[in-house]
Amino acid sequence: MAITWTEAMHLAGTLVPPGPKISRARARAVVSVVESNTETVSKLVATITGLPASVTENLNIVAVDRSRWIYRAGRTLQNLIDPAPATQVVKSTVNPLRGLAVSAMMGLSALRVYGHCDPTVPGEPIYLSVPNLVQTRRFKSLDAIDFSQWIALRSAVYCAQFRAAPWIVEYIRARVDLLMRSVEADDIGDISLSGLWNTVRNADSLAADAEDNSTLVLRTRRARGYTRRTESGDTVELSPQEIAAAGPTDPIAALTELTELFGFMDAYMRVSMEYLTPTQITSIQRIRALMRGTPTPGSLLLRAFTRGLGFDPVTWNPSSLRRFIRQVRSEEGAQVLNRVFTSPENLPTRTELANPSQWVRRMEHNPVS
C-alpha cells in the first residue's frame, strides 16, 4: 500500500477534532476580526522589532480551520524536506502504518499551534487557526479582539524574521537534508515508524516550551570567512545563501544548529513581544500571564521531526538567548541586533551568548554584514 503526501495530510485533517462548537454567524465574525488585524499588526511588528518596512509591510493574515492548517504546515514541511510535487508517494509500502503515524503527528501539532507562516513560498500569508484561538479564548476568558491581535502579532514577528533573513530556508534545508541522509531517508515516509509513534506517544511534551530547565548545546566555534574560487581563479566571499547551504557534515552538529536557529527565532519573537504596551493591546498583561510558554510552530515541528528520525532532541535554555537579545537591544538598539539576520555567520556563538559585547564588537569589525 502506498500513500501520497497529499493523502497523508488529508487523513490528518479528517482525524483532527474540528474544535469548539460555534455558529456560522459567530464563525464569520471571528474570521472578520482575525483578518482585519492585518494593517494594525504590520505596523506593530515594525514598532516592536525595528525591522525595515520592506520586511514588515503586507503581512497578510488568513483565518483557517485545523484541517487547512495541517495542509499548509504539511506543505511547508514537505518543501523543506524535499521540494517535489505533493502528489509524490510517501514511501510507506513496507508498513502502511507510517502514513497513519505521519497523519497523527500533524494532527497533534494542529491542536497546539495558533499560527503558521510558510517561508518556502514568497508572499504567502500568515495562517491563524480559528478553532484554537476560540477554544483558548473561551477557556481563559480573554478579550476576543486583544487576543486575536496578540496571536496574529506573535505569528507575524516570527514570519518577519524569515523575510529579514532570506538565507534561512536554505540553511534549514541543508541541515534537514543531512539529517535525512544520516538515517538513509529520502522523504518523511522513510523515517522510523517507532520514531513517529514515539512522537505521538509523547505529544504532551510538545505542548509548551520549557522555560529555564534545560541546556542549549551550542557549537563553540563557527567557521568564518567562507570563500570559493571562481573559474578565472579569483577567490570571492560566499553569499549568505551559499554559506547557509554549506552546512556542517555531522548530523548532530546539524541538529544543534537547527535547534539554535529556531531557539533564537523564538527568543527574538518573545523579547519583541515584551515591547508591547497596554496602549497597543489593552489586556496585554493578562494575556502574558495566561499564555506563558505557548509553543511556536517551528520549535514544535522540529521536535516532532527529530523524534521521528530517531534523534534525541537537543534541549536548550531559552533564558540565555533572551538575555542576549535583551542586552544587545537595550544597549545597542534594535538596528544592531537585527544585523543577525544579514548572514548565518552573524548568529551568536556560545561564547558570545554569555558575553553579548563580544558579538557587538564582531559586528563592528564586519561592517558589510
C-alpha angles and dihedrals in degrees: 000000000000130000129196123226090247090053091049091053091045089053090050090051090050094049099045115095110252093230134236120353112258133166119249091245091052091045091053089050092051092048090050092051093047096048094043089066093076100098095039093048094049090055093045092050090056091047099050098038105034089223116150122267091249087067102039104040124090094024094160119200125211125187115223140173123242096266092054090046088055091051093050095044091045091052090052092050091048092048091052094047099040121346093215127128114296089233092068115117117261102224102245098131092115093055121006090203088080091075090052091047092052089048092049091049092054092043092055091049090052090060093058109038127077104190142024134194121188109215092182093069114059113228094014113153127238111263117214122195107232096192092055092045093050093044094052094042091053095044094049097034094235128168107267098221096040094047094048090051092049093050092046092048097051090049090047093052089052091049093047090059091059089050092049092051110044089177093067097085094056090042090057095042094052092053096041089051091054091049091049093048091048089064093037094247122150095187139352091280089068097056125107114294089205088051092053092049089046087058090051093047092049095048093126091062089059093057099089141008120255113250107207110333103097140058129242113226105213130177112256096219134020124203111255133200100029110198139175134198118242126219089261091055097254121138114229134179116255119245119246089257091052091048090049092050093049094069130161126301097223118079094216089053089049092051090047092052092048091050090048092051095049090042091054093047091050092049091047091053093048095047091047089053089056088071092066115108134198089255088066100037111014099207096038094127093055092046091051092050094050100038100047112144097016106165124241120227094241097055093041096050091044091056092047092047095049092047088052090054090052096249122135105242115250106244122217143190109233093194093073092052093046092049090052093050094045093049096047092046096045095045102033105019136244094285092062093045091050091061085083087079094058096079139352086244088069094063109113120256123225091263091050092050088059092044111030092182088070090058091048091052090050090053090050090053091049102051096165093060 
